[in-house]
């Protein structure tokens, strides 16, 4: 990643982990197995990968009113992403789950810098300032 990326902080907190980048929208209701953290939905770019301990990067969330429960259950089972980065603001239910689980979220990542992140690259996410950068 070249330099820090500035987005909009949605959920406060700071976390670091390897990037898991999905080309598709993610729904925590149905796309992710809460017992394992494995992506089981029809998402070719990340199918079979685990969100556990990752900075989950995706263009936008596909949500439902119950998505917060699934994200929170991922946390309760210890299978949650440590942070979320999205191009567009996530659904309110995803934000609610992230608040309950203490998962920082940064959104509104500019299209021009979207391709600067690579799978497995260690990222640091600051949901308070909205900054995403290479982890030190």
C-alpha positions as CSV (number, residue, x, y, z in Angstrom):
1,X,0.0,0.0,0.0
2,X,1.3,3.4,-0.9
3,X,0.8,5.8,2.0
4,X,-2.2,6.0,4.2
5,X,-5.7,6.0,2.8
6,X,-8.2,8.4,4.3
7,X,-11.8,7.4,4.5
8,X,-14.7,8.1,6.9
9,X,-14.5,6.5,10.4
10,X,-17.8,4.8,11.1
11,X,-17.0,2.7,14.3
12,X,-14.3,3.9,16.6
13,X,-11.3,1.8,17.5
14,X,-7.9,0.7,16.1
15,X,-7.0,-2.8,14.9
16,X,-4.4,-4.5,12.6
17,X,-4.4,-7.6,10.6
18,X,-3.9,-9.2,7.2
19,X,-6.2,-7.9,4.5
20,X,-8.9,-10.2,3.1
21,X,-10.2,-8.4,0.0
22,X,-13.6,-9.4,-1.5
23,X,-14.5,-8.2,-5.0
24,X,-18.2,-8.8,-4.2
25,X,-20.6,-7.4,-1.6
26,X,-20.8,-9.4,1.6
27,X,-23.8,-10.3,3.7
28,X,-23.1,-11.5,7.2
29,X,-26.5,-13.2,7.1
30,X,-25.7,-16.2,4.9
31,X,-22.3,-15.5,3.4
32,X,-20.2,-16.2,6.5
33,X,-20.4,-19.3,8.8
34,X,-20.6,-17.9,12.4
35,X,-19.1,-21.2,13.8
36,X,-16.0,-21.1,11.7
37,X,-15.6,-17.7,10.2
38,X,-15.5,-19.3,6.7
39,X,-17.0,-17.5,3.8
40,X,-19.6,-20.0,2.5
41,X,-21.6,-17.7,0.2
42,X,-21.3,-17.4,-3.6
43,X,-18.4,-15.0,-3.5
44,X,-15.8,-16.3,-5.9
45,X,-13.0,-14.0,-4.8
46,X,-13.0,-15.1,-1.2
47,X,-15.1,-18.4,-1.0
48,X,-13.6,-20.8,1.5
49,X,-11.4,-18.2,3.1
50,X,-11.9,-17.2,6.8
51,X,-12.6,-13.7,8.0
52,X,-11.1,-14.6,11.4
53,X,-8.5,-12.1,12.5
54,X,-8.5,-10.2,9.1
55,X,-9.1,-6.7,8.0
56,X,-12.1,-7.5,5.9
57,X,-12.2,-5.3,2.8
58,X,-15.2,-5.2,0.5
59,X,-17.1,-2.8,-1.8
60,X,-20.3,-2.7,0.2
61,X,-22.4,-4.8,2.5
62,X,-25.6,-6.6,1.6
63,X,-27.6,-6.6,4.8
64,X,-30.7,-7.3,6.5
65,X,-32.1,-6.1,9.8
66,X,-30.5,-9.2,11.5
67,X,-27.0,-8.8,10.1
68,X,-25.8,-7.3,13.5
69,X,-26.6,-10.7,15.2
70,X,-24.4,-12.6,12.8
71,X,-21.5,-10.2,13.1
72,X,-21.8,-10.2,16.9
73,X,-22.0,-14.0,16.9
74,X,-18.8,-14.2,14.9
75,X,-17.2,-12.1,17.7
76,X,-18.7,-14.3,20.4
77,X,-17.3,-17.4,18.7
78,X,-13.9,-15.7,18.2
79,X,-14.2,-15.9,14.4
80,X,-14.7,-12.2,13.6
81,X,-12.7,-9.8,11.4
82,X,-10.6,-7.4,13.5
83,X,-11.7,-4.5,11.3
84,X,-13.8,-3.7,8.3
85,X,-13.0,-1.4,5.3
86,X,-15.6,-0.7,2.7
87,X,-15.9,1.5,-0.4
88,X,-19.5,2.5,0.6
89,X,-21.0,2.9,4.0
90,X,-22.2,-0.4,5.5
91,X,-25.7,-1.2,6.3
92,X,-26.9,0.2,9.7
93,X,-27.3,-3.3,11.1
94,X,-23.6,-4.1,10.2
95,X,-22.6,-1.0,12.0
96,X,-24.7,-2.0,15.1
97,X,-23.0,-5.4,15.2
98,X,-19.5,-3.8,14.8
99,X,-20.2,-1.4,17.7
100,X,-21.3,-4.3,19.9
101,X,-18.3,-6.4,18.9
102,X,-15.8,-3.5,19.0
103,X,-14.8,-3.9,15.4
104,X,-13.6,-0.6,13.8
105,X,-15.1,0.3,10.5
106,X,-13.7,2.8,7.9
107,X,-15.8,3.4,4.7
108,X,-15.9,5.9,1.8
109,X,-12.6,4.7,0.5
110,X,-11.9,6.7,-2.7
111,X,-12.2,4.6,-5.9
112,X,-8.8,6.0,-7.0
113,X,-7.0,4.2,-4.2
114,X,-9.2,1.1,-4.0
115,X,-6.7,-1.1,-5.8
116,X,-3.8,-0.1,-3.5
117,X,-4.4,-2.9,-1.0
118,X,-3.4,-6.5,-1.5
119,X,-4.6,-9.8,0.0
120,X,-2.5,-10.7,3.0
121,X,-1.0,-7.3,3.3
122,X,-0.9,-6.2,7.0
123,X,-3.1,-3.2,7.5
124,X,-3.9,-0.9,10.4
125,X,-7.4,0.5,10.6
126,X,-8.3,3.5,12.7
127,X,-12.1,3.8,12.8
128,X,-11.8,7.1,14.8
129,X,-9.8,9.0,12.3
130,X,-10.8,7.1,9.2
131,X,-7.2,6.2,8.3
132,X,-6.1,2.9,6.7
133,X,-2.4,2.3,6.4
134,X,0.2,-0.4,6.2
135,X,0.8,-1.9,9.6
136,X,4.2,-1.4,11.2
